Amino acid sequence: MTRIFFTLLCFTIAVPLSAHEFWLKPSKFILKKGERATLLLLVGENFAGEPWKFNQSRVITFVQCHKNEAQQITPIVKDSVAAPIDLMFSADGTHLVALHTTPKFIELDGKKFTEYLKEDGLDDILALREQRGESEKSGRELYRRCAKTLVQTGTTTDSTFKRIMNFPLEIVPETNPYSMGSASSANMSVQIFFKGKPLANALVRTWHKAGGKVETASLRTDGNGRASFACTATGEWMVSLVKMVEAEDKTQADYESFWASLTFGFDS
């Protein structure tokens, strides 16, 4: 069995104004068969967010998956609406909802861009800008979202949790959180892929919201793109990270960034 190795960096992280997390939040994570739930697309800081207003033109992939089936959600999304999306979970088992958006442009001045790179552990881009003497240069960036959430219907779990969506940046859990039962703490492992290959030495954050408090931790993936953390079957959880590369077409932007998140929770 491959050994999972990670480095725990810190427990409390202040997210800069330039770096907003994005995640999918169902109204309930644990449902009964045939129960409906609403889904919010949130953007914010410290696991507190506001609904993301978007339209169908921003969507590349938006699906609800269960075992070998995948239902397209995009057609039921109303343009320019931030309202919750109503979903039906008709089958017992683990369900995956996944969203991949089109790129969007943003530009930050040199100081804010450097702070953003430091805070999100984007050391390679930070070093490249320093080497080129561009640390004070503004950062022109195209960013896209790759978000996933896991919902459990009934008590029977299945392998849907590890379904690979082939997103450019993707968090794939190696453990089904809904198989943990009521254990006070269990080991939760994930593998990170960037453009289909395991992403080593990536800064991964975990967020745990329970009892009105949010606890965060920061990890680095090992050589196989794996990271592991202690998980309790309480509250809401999010795993997130950012990957940035130089843009191929410098007329549009200097860099491309990819933001990935995975949420799950225990609220029955």
Secondary structure, 3 states (H helix, E strand, C coil): CCCCCCCCCCCCCCCCCCCCEEEEEECCCEECCCEEEEEEEEEEECCEEEECCECHHHEEEEEEEECCEEEECHHHCCCCECCCEEEEECCCEEEEEEEEECCEEEEECHHHHHHHHHHCCCHHHHHHHHHCCCCCCCEEEEEEEEEEEEEEECCCCCHHHHCCCCCCEEEEECCCHHHCCCCCCEEEEEEEEECCEECCCCEEEEEEEECCEEEEEEEECCCCCEEEEEECCCEEEEEEEEEEEECCCCCCCCEEEEEEEEEEEECC
